[in-house]
Amino acid sequence: MLVVFLLGFQYSPNWSYLPRLLWALVDLIVLISATSVFLSAVNVYFRDVEHLILVLLQAWFWGVPIIYNYNLVYSEFARIT
């Protein structure tokens, strides 16, 4: 989806950040793996953790903006370029 918007706005990314992006992706995978292993181990002893995670994920879903106003996105891209 990001590639479609980059093509639509005719925005070329700075390719010098690609190695940083790869390291960030590796860090993210390690962090998520460690968190999921920890929470699954805690869930064995405390069964309520499963319900707590579901409530937190639903609150996170409603707390994070998924659809942005076009004017806000356009003004941010115009300011960057």
Biopython code that builds the backbone (N, CA, C, O; Angstrom):
import numpy as np
from Bio.PDB.StructureBuilder import StructureBuilder

atoms = [
    (1, "MET", "N", (0.813, -1.180, 0.000)),
    (1, "MET", "CA", (0.000, 0.000, 0.000)),
    (1, "MET", "C", (0.869, 1.261, 0.000)),
    (1, "MET", "O", (0.547, 2.256, -0.648)),
    (2, "LEU", "N", (1.968, 1.194, 0.736)),
    (2, "LEU", "CA", (2.879, 2.340, 0.777)),
    (2, "LEU", "C", (3.459, 2.623, -0.606)),
    (2, "LEU", "O", (3.602, 3.784, -0.990)),
    (3, "VAL", "N", (3.790, 1.586, -1.348)),
    (3, "VAL", "CA", (4.346, 1.759, -2.694)),
    (3, "VAL", "C", (3.321, 2.425, -3.607)),
    (3, "VAL", "O", (3.680, 3.276, -4.421)),
    (4, "VAL", "N", (2.053, 2.047, -3.480)),
    (4, "VAL", "CA", (0.994, 2.656, -4.300)),
    (4, "VAL", "C", (0.895, 4.151, -4.008)),
    (4, "VAL", "O", (0.786, 4.959, -4.931)),
    (5, "PHE", "N", (0.932, 4.525, -2.720)),
    (5, "PHE", "CA", (0.858, 5.944, -2.382)),
    (5, "PHE", "C", (2.113, 6.702, -2.803)),
    (5, "PHE", "O", (2.026, 7.857, -3.220)),
    (6, "LEU", "N", (3.270, 6.068, -2.700)),
    (6, "LEU", "CA", (4.495, 6.734, -3.161)),
    (6, "LEU", "C", (4.434, 6.988, -4.660)),
    (6, "LEU", "O", (4.854, 8.045, -5.131)),
    (7, "LEU", "N", (3.916, 6.029, -5.402)),
    (7, "LEU", "CA", (3.765, 6.235, -6.852)),
    (7, "LEU", "C", (2.703, 7.279, -7.148)),
    (7, "LEU", "O", (2.871, 8.096, -8.053)),
    (8, "GLY", "N", (1.614, 7.260, -6.397)),
    (8, "GLY", "CA", (0.530, 8.219, -6.612)),
    (8, "GLY", "C", (0.945, 9.646, -6.340)),
    (8, "GLY", "O", (0.561, 10.548, -7.084)),
    (9, "PHE", "N", (1.722, 9.875, -5.290)),
    (9, "PHE", "CA", (2.198, 11.215, -4.956)),
    (9, "PHE", "C", (3.502, 11.564, -5.666)),
    (9, "PHE", "O", (4.041, 12.655, -5.478)),
    (10, "GLN", "N", (4.012, 10.638, -6.486)),
    (10, "GLN", "CA", (5.258, 10.808, -7.222)),
    (10, "GLN", "C", (6.388, 11.224, -6.271)),
    (10, "GLN", "O", (7.093, 12.205, -6.509)),
    (11, "TYR", "N", (6.538, 10.463, -5.204)),
    (11, "TYR", "CA", (7.543, 10.720, -4.180)),
    (11, "TYR", "C", (8.579, 9.613, -4.239)),
    (11, "TYR", "O", (8.240, 8.433, -4.149)),
    (12, "SER", "N", (9.837, 9.990, -4.388)),
    (12, "SER", "CA", (10.916, 9.020, -4.438)),
    (12, "SER", "C", (11.587, 8.943, -3.073)),
    (12, "SER", "O", (12.053, 9.961, -2.561)),
    (13, "PRO", "N", (11.646, 7.752, -2.472)),
    (13, "PRO", "CA", (12.279, 7.648, -1.153)),
    (13, "PRO", "C", (13.787, 7.819, -1.243)),
    (13, "PRO", "O", (14.382, 7.631, -2.304)),
    (14, "ASN", "N", (14.389, 8.172, -0.136)),
    (14, "ASN", "CA", (15.827, 8.303, -0.044)),
    (14, "ASN", "C", (16.408, 6.904, 0.202)),
    (14, "ASN", "O", (16.212, 6.334, 1.275)),
    (15, "TRP", "N", (17.106, 6.363, -0.764)),
    (15, "TRP", "CA", (17.583, 4.975, -0.692)),
    (15, "TRP", "C", (18.749, 4.789, 0.277)),
    (15, "TRP", "O", (19.139, 3.659, 0.571)),
    (16, "SER", "N", (19.301, 5.885, 0.768)),
    (16, "SER", "CA", (20.407, 5.742, 1.721)),
    (16, "SER", "C", (19.917, 5.226, 3.083)),
    (16, "SER", "O", (20.724, 4.786, 3.902)),
    (17, "TYR", "N", (18.616, 5.278, 3.325)),
    (17, "TYR", "CA", (18.058, 4.786, 4.582)),
    (17, "TYR", "C", (17.731, 3.296, 4.543)),
    (17, "TYR", "O", (17.279, 2.748, 5.548)),
    (18, "LEU", "N", (17.943, 2.635, 3.427)),
    (18, "LEU", "CA", (17.588, 1.221, 3.295)),
    (18, "LEU", "C", (18.318, 0.323, 4.300)),
    (18, "LEU", "O", (17.664, -0.541, 4.885)),
    (19, "PRO", "N", (19.628, 0.468, 4.541)),
    (19, "PRO", "CA", (20.263, -0.372, 5.563)),
    (19, "PRO", "C", (19.681, -0.160, 6.963)),
    (19, "PRO", "O", (19.563, -1.109, 7.738)),
    (20, "ARG", "N", (19.322, 1.069, 7.279)),
    (20, "ARG", "CA", (18.687, 1.338, 8.574)),
    (20, "ARG", "C", (17.324, 0.684, 8.656)),
    (20, "ARG", "O", (16.927, 0.191, 9.712)),
    (21, "LEU", "N", (16.610, 0.677, 7.551)),
    (21, "LEU", "CA", (15.299, 0.044, 7.512)),
    (21, "LEU", "C", (15.415, -1.460, 7.746)),
    (21, "LEU", "O", (14.597, -2.046, 8.454)),
    (22, "LEU", "N", (16.422, -2.078, 7.156)),
    (22, "LEU", "CA", (16.610, -3.511, 7.351)),
    (22, "LEU", "C", (16.956, -3.832, 8.803)),
    (22, "LEU", "O", (16.443, -4.804, 9.359)),
    (23, "TRP", "N", (17.828, -3.019, 9.426)),
    (23, "TRP", "CA", (18.159, -3.239, 10.837)),
    (23, "TRP", "C", (16.942, -2.999, 11.722)),
    (23, "TRP", "O", (16.740, -3.710, 12.706)),
    (24, "ALA", "N", (16.136, -2.008, 11.379)),
    (24, "ALA", "CA", (14.921, -1.747, 12.152)),
    (24, "ALA", "C", (13.948, -2.915, 12.036)),
    (24, "ALA", "O", (13.275, -3.264, 13.005)),
    (25, "LEU", "N", (13.876, -3.510, 10.865)),
    (25, "LEU", "CA", (13.003, -4.671, 10.669)),
    (25, "LEU", "C", (13.485, -5.861, 11.494)),
    (25, "LEU", "O", (12.675, -6.561, 12.101)),
    (26, "VAL", "N", (14.789, -6.094, 11.521)),
    (26, "VAL", "CA", (15.350, -7.183, 12.329)),
    (26, "VAL", "C", (15.085, -6.924, 13.811)),
    (26, "VAL", "O", (14.696, -7.839, 14.537)),
    (27, "ASP", "N", (15.291, -5.686, 14.265)),
    (27, "ASP", "CA", (15.012, -5.343, 15.660)),
    (27, "ASP", "C", (13.546, -5.564, 16.003)),
    (27, "ASP", "O", (13.221, -6.075, 17.075)),
    (28, "LEU", "N", (12.669, -5.181, 15.095)),
    (28, "LEU", "CA", (11.240, -5.355, 15.324)),
    (28, "LEU", "C", (10.858, -6.830, 15.426)),
    (28, "LEU", "O", (10.056, -7.202, 16.283)),
    (29, "ILE", "N", (11.419, -7.662, 14.571)),
    (29, "ILE", "CA", (11.130, -9.092, 14.602)),
    (29, "ILE", "C", (11.621, -9.716, 15.906)),
    (29, "ILE", "O", (10.927, -10.541, 16.499)),
    (30, "VAL", "N", (12.809, -9.327, 16.352)),
    (30, "VAL", "CA", (13.339, -9.852, 17.616)),
    (30, "VAL", "C", (12.472, -9.397, 18.787)),
    (30, "VAL", "O", (12.157, -10.200, 19.665)),
    (31, "LEU", "N", (12.085, -8.130, 18.815)),
    (31, "LEU", "CA", (11.255, -7.612, 19.899)),
    (31, "LEU", "C", (9.897, -8.309, 19.949)),
    (31, "LEU", "O", (9.448, -8.705, 21.025)),
    (32, "ILE", "N", (9.247, -8.461, 18.816)),
    (32, "ILE", "CA", (7.935, -9.100, 18.769)),
    (32, "ILE", "C", (8.044, -10.572, 19.137)),
    (32, "ILE", "O", (7.169, -11.094, 19.827)),
    (33, "SER", "N", (9.087, -11.249, 18.696)),
    (33, "SER", "CA", (9.276, -12.664, 19.050)),
    (33, "SER", "C", (9.487, -12.830, 20.547)),
    (33, "SER", "O", (8.895, -13.717, 21.162)),
    (34, "ALA", "N", (10.320, -11.990, 21.133)),
    (34, "ALA", "CA", (10.566, -12.083, 22.573)),
    (34, "ALA", "C", (9.299, -11.768, 23.368)),
    (34, "ALA", "O", (9.008, -12.436, 24.360)),
    (35, "THR", "N", (8.555, -10.770, 22.942)),
    (35, "THR", "CA", (7.311, -10.424, 23.635)),
    (35, "THR", "C", (6.294, -11.541, 23.544)),
    (35, "THR", "O", (5.635, -11.858, 24.534)),
    (36, "SER", "N", (6.153, -12.146, 22.373)),
    (36, "SER", "CA", (5.167, -13.219, 22.216)),
    (36, "SER", "C", (5.557, -14.470, 23.003)),
    (36, "SER", "O", (4.686, -15.134, 23.565)),
    (37, "VAL", "N", (6.843, -14.802, 23.053)),
    (37, "VAL", "CA", (7.281, -15.952, 23.853)),
    (37, "VAL", "C", (7.047, -15.676, 25.341)),
    (37, "VAL", "O", (6.586, -16.555, 26.069)),
    (38, "PHE", "N", (7.362, -14.463, 25.791)),
    (38, "PHE", "CA", (7.137, -14.107, 27.193)),
    (38, "PHE", "C", (5.653, -14.172, 27.549)),
    (38, "PHE", "O", (5.283, -14.756, 28.568)),
    (39, "LEU", "N", (4.797, -13.569, 26.703)),
    (39, "LEU", "CA", (3.373, -13.566, 27.011)),
    (39, "LEU", "C", (2.763, -14.959, 26.938)),
    (39, "LEU", "O", (1.846, -15.266, 27.700)),
    (40, "SER", "N", (3.248, -15.803, 26.044)),
    (40, "SER", "CA", (2.721, -17.167, 25.986)),
    (40, "SER", "C", (3.137, -17.963, 27.213)),
    (40, "SER", "O", (2.371, -18.802, 27.687)),
    (41, "ALA", "N", (4.341, -17.718, 27.741)),
    (41, "ALA", "CA", (4.766, -18.401, 28.969)),
    (41, "ALA", "C", (3.971, -17.900, 30.170)),
    (41, "ALA", "O", (3.599, -18.689, 31.039)),
    (42, "VAL", "N", (3.709, -16.602, 30.225)),
    (42, "VAL", "CA", (2.916, -16.050, 31.324)),
    (42, "VAL", "C", (1.482, -16.555, 31.245)),
    (42, "VAL", "O", (0.850, -16.793, 32.274)),
    (43, "ASN", "N", (0.966, -16.720, 30.031)),
    (43, "ASN", "CA", (-0.405, -17.187, 29.840)),
    (43, "ASN", "C", (-0.612, -18.607, 30.364)),
    (43, "ASN", "O", (-1.733, -18.963, 30.727)),
    (44, "VAL", "N", (0.431, -19.418, 30.411)),
    (44, "VAL", "CA", (0.312, -20.778, 30.941)),
    (44, "VAL", "C", (-0.046, -20.743, 32.427)),
    (44, "VAL", "O", (-0.850, -21.549, 32.893)),
    (45, "TYR", "N", (0.547, -19.814, 33.165)),
    (45, "TYR", "CA", (0.322, -19.739, 34.604)),
    (45, "TYR", "C", (-0.844, -18.830, 34.981)),
    (45, "TYR", "O", (-1.550, -19.094, 35.954)),
    (46, "PHE", "N", (-1.041, -17.775, 34.223)),
    (46, "PHE", "CA", (-2.125, -16.824, 34.506)),
    (46, "PHE", "C", (-3.033, -16.763, 33.291)),
    (46, "PHE", "O", (-2.723, -16.083, 32.313)),
    (47, "ARG", "N", (-4.149, -17.469, 33.349)),
    (47, "ARG", "CA", (-5.045, -17.575, 32.191)),
    (47, "ARG", "C", (-5.738, -16.259, 31.842)),
    (47, "ARG", "O", (-6.229, -16.105, 30.724)),
    (48, "ASP", "N", (-5.787, -15.316, 32.772)),
    (48, "ASP", "CA", (-6.433, -14.038, 32.497)),
    (48, "ASP", "C", (-5.607, -13.154, 31.566)),
    (48, "ASP", "O", (-6.121, -12.165, 31.042)),
    (49, "VAL", "N", (-4.359, -13.488, 31.359)),
    (49, "VAL", "CA", (-3.508, -12.690, 30.472)),
    (49, "VAL", "C", (-4.072, -12.691, 29.052)),
    (49, "VAL", "O", (-3.984, -11.688, 28.344)),
    (50, "GLU", "N", (-4.644, -13.804, 28.645)),
    (50, "GLU", "CA", (-5.235, -13.889, 27.305)),
    (50, "GLU", "C", (-6.335, -12.847, 27.140)),
    (50, "GLU", "O", (-6.396, -12.168, 26.115)),
    (51, "HIS", "N", (-7.195, -12.717, 28.128)),
    (51, "HIS", "CA", (-8.286, -11.742, 28.047)),
    (51, "HIS", "C", (-7.755, -10.316, 28.142)),
    (51, "HIS", "O", (-8.281, -9.410, 27.496)),
    (52, "LEU", "N", (-6.729, -10.120, 28.934)),
    (52, "LEU", "CA", (-6.119, -8.799, 29.043)),
    (52, "LEU", "C", (-5.502, -8.376, 27.710)),
    (52, "LEU", "O", (-5.626, -7.220, 27.308)),
    (53, "ILE", "N", (-4.850, -9.292, 27.038)),
    (53, "ILE", "CA", (-4.244, -8.993, 25.736)),
    (53, "ILE", "C", (-5.313, -8.641, 24.717)),
    (53, "ILE", "O", (-5.134, -7.715, 23.926)),
    (54, "LEU", "N", (-6.421, -9.367, 24.728)),
    (54, "LEU", "CA", (-7.508, -9.070, 23.790)),
    (54, "LEU", "C", (-8.085, -7.676, 24.034)),
    (54, "LEU", "O", (-8.370, -6.950, 23.081)),
    (55, "VAL", "N", (-8.256, -7.302, 25.286)),
    (55, "VAL", "CA", (-8.781, -5.970, 25.602)),
    (55, "VAL", "C", (-7.780, -4.893, 25.190)),
    (55, "VAL", "O", (-8.169, -3.873, 24.621)),
    (56, "LEU", "N", (-6.497, -5.109, 25.470)),
    (56, "LEU", "CA", (-5.476, -4.124, 25.094)),
    (56, "LEU", "C", (-5.347, -3.978, 23.583)),
    (56, "LEU", "O", (-5.165, -2.869, 23.082)),
    (57, "LEU", "N", (-5.440, -5.086, 22.854)),
    (57, "LEU", "CA", (-5.368, -4.999, 21.392)),
    (57, "LEU", "C", (-6.569, -4.268, 20.813)),
    (57, "LEU", "O", (-6.434, -3.507, 19.855)),
    (58, "GLN", "N", (-7.751, -4.497, 21.396)),
    (58, "GLN", "CA", (-8.926, -3.792, 20.904)),
    (58, "GLN", "C", (-8.844, -2.299, 21.227)),
    (58, "GLN", "O", (-9.232, -1.468, 20.406)),
    (59, "ALA", "N", (-8.343, -1.953, 22.414)),
    (59, "ALA", "CA", (-8.166, -0.538, 22.762)),
    (59, "ALA", "C", (-7.134, 0.108, 21.844)),
    (59, "ALA", "O", (-7.298, 1.254, 21.426)),
    (60, "TRP", "N", (-6.065, -0.634, 21.530)),
    (60, "TRP", "CA", (-5.036, -0.123, 20.618)),
    (60, "TRP", "C", (-5.622, 0.089, 19.220)),
    (60, "TRP", "O", (-5.303, 1.073, 18.552)),
    (61, "PHE", "N", (-6.476, -0.831, 18.783)),
    (61, "PHE", "CA", (-7.107, -0.709, 17.463)),
    (61, "PHE", "C", (-7.932, 0.572, 17.380)),
    (61, "PHE", "O", (-7.877, 1.280, 16.375)),
    (62, "TRP", "N", (-8.688, 0.868, 18.419)),
    (62, "TRP", "CA", (-9.523, 2.066, 18.392)),
    (62, "TRP", "C", (-8.729, 3.326, 18.699)),
    (62, "TRP", "O", (-9.190, 4.421, 18.379)),
    (63, "GLY", "N", (-7.567, 3.213, 19.301)),
    (63, "GLY", "CA", (-6.777, 4.387, 19.651)),
    (63, "GLY", "C", (-5.842, 4.870, 18.571)),
    (63, "GLY", "O", (-5.353, 5.998, 18.636)),
    (64, "VAL", "N", (-5.579, 4.030, 17.563)),
    (64, "VAL", "CA", (-4.642, 4.389, 16.501)),
    (64, "VAL", "C", (-5.437, 4.809, 15.267)),
    (64, "VAL", "O", (-6.310, 4.072, 14.810)),
    (65, "PRO", "N", (-5.136, 6.000, 14.722)),
    (65, "PRO", "CA", (-5.864, 6.423, 13.520)),
    (65, "PRO", "C", (-5.451, 5.582, 12.304)),
    (65, "PRO", "O", (-4.268, 5.473, 11.983)),
    (66, "ILE", "N", (-6.431, 5.002, 11.647)),
    (66, "ILE", "CA", (-6.163, 4.168, 10.488)),
    (66, "ILE", "C", (-6.380, 4.958, 9.205)),
    (66, "ILE", "O", (-5.632, 4.803, 8.239)),
    (67, "ILE", "N", (-7.390, 5.795, 9.196)),
    (67, "ILE", "CA", (-7.715, 6.601, 8.027)),
    (67, "ILE", "C", (-7.397, 8.054, 8.365)),
    (67, "ILE", "O", (-7.912, 8.599, 9.342)),
    (68, "TYR", "N", (-6.552, 8.673, 7.558)),
    (68, "TYR", "CA", (-6.157, 10.051, 7.784)),
    (68, "TYR", "C", (-6.904, 10.969, 6.823)),
    (68, "TYR", "O", (-7.304, 10.556, 5.734)),
    (69, "ASN", "N", (-7.081, 12.199, 7.233)),
    (69, "ASN", "CA", (-7.683, 13.211, 6.390)),
    (69, "ASN", "C", (-6.720, 13.515, 5.230)),
    (69, "ASN", "O", (-5.513, 13.629, 5.443)),
    (70, "TYR", "N", (-7.245, 13.644, 4.024)),
    (70, "TYR", "CA", (-6.405, 13.876, 2.848)),
    (70, "TYR", "C", (-5.613, 15.170, 2.978)),
    (70, "TYR", "O", (-4.442, 15.217, 2.601)),
    (71, "ASN", "N", (-6.236, 16.219, 3.508)),
    (71, "ASN", "CA", (-5.545, 17.510, 3.632)),
    (71, "ASN", "C", (-4.367, 17.416, 4.594)),
    (71, "ASN", "O", (-3.334, 18.048, 4.371)),
    (72, "LEU", "N", (-4.509, 16.638, 5.654)),
    (72, "LEU", "CA", (-3.413, 16.461, 6.606)),
    (72, "LEU", "C", (-2.240, 15.735, 5.956)),
    (72, "LEU", "O", (-1.090, 16.143, 6.118)),
    (73, "VAL", "N", (-2.524, 14.673, 5.229)),
    (73, "VAL", "CA", (-1.470, 13.911, 4.558)),
    (73, "VAL", "C", (-0.806, 14.754, 3.474)),
    (73, "VAL", "O", (0.419, 14.756, 3.352)),
    (74, "TYR", "N", (-1.604, 15.466, 2.692)),
    (74, "TYR", "CA", (-1.042, 16.267, 1.612)),
    (74, "TYR", "C", (-0.173, 17.389, 2.156)),
    (74, "TYR", "O", (0.892, 17.661, 1.603)),
    (75, "SER", "N", (-0.605, 18.048, 3.231)),
    (75, "SER", "CA", (0.204, 19.140, 3.789)),
    (75, "SER", "C", (1.524, 18.615, 4.368)),
    (75, "SER", "O", (2.545, 19.297, 4.284)),
    (76, "GLU", "N", (1.513, 17.416, 4.953)),
    (76, "GLU", "CA", (2.754, 16.839, 5.474)),
    (76, "GLU", "C", (3.715, 16.484, 4.343)),
    (76, "GLU", "O", (4.915, 16.738, 4.448)),
    (77, "PHE", "N", (3.192, 15.894, 3.251)),
    (77, "PHE", "CA", (4.050, 15.574, 2.118)),
    (77, "PHE", "C", (4.572, 16.848, 1.443)),
    (77, "PHE", "O", (5.714, 16.882, 0.985)),
    (78, "ALA", "N", (3.755, 17.874, 1.381)),
    (78, "ALA", "CA", (4.183, 19.134, 0.754)),
    (78, "ALA", "C", (5.272, 19.803, 1.596)),
    (78, "ALA", "O", (6.175, 20.447, 1.062)),
    (79, "ARG", "N", (5.175, 19.641, 2.920)),
    (79, "ARG", "CA", (6.177, 20.249, 3.793)),
    (79, "ARG", "C", (7.515, 19.521, 3.671)),
    (79, "ARG", "O", (8.568, 20.151, 3.767)),
    (80, "ILE", "N", (7.489, 18.195, 3.458)),
    (80, "ILE", "CA", (8.704, 17.394, 3.363)),
    (80, "ILE", "C", (9.429, 17.662, 2.056)),
    (80, "ILE", "O", (10.653, 17.786, 2.041)),
    (81, "THR", "N", (8.683, 17.754, 0.954)),
    (81, "THR", "CA", (9.322, 17.893, -0.359)),
    (81, "THR", "C", (9.670, 19.311, -0.688)),
    (81, "THR", "O", (10.213, 19.581, -1.759)),
]
sb = StructureBuilder()
sb.init_structure("model")
sb.init_model(0)
sb.init_chain("A")
sb.init_seg("    ")
for serial, (resi, resn, name, xyz) in enumerate(atoms, 1):
    if name == "N":
        sb.init_residue(resn, " ", resi, " ")
    sb.init_atom(name, np.array(xyz, "f"), 0.0, 1.0, " ", f" {name:<3s}", serial, name[0])
structure = sb.get_structure()
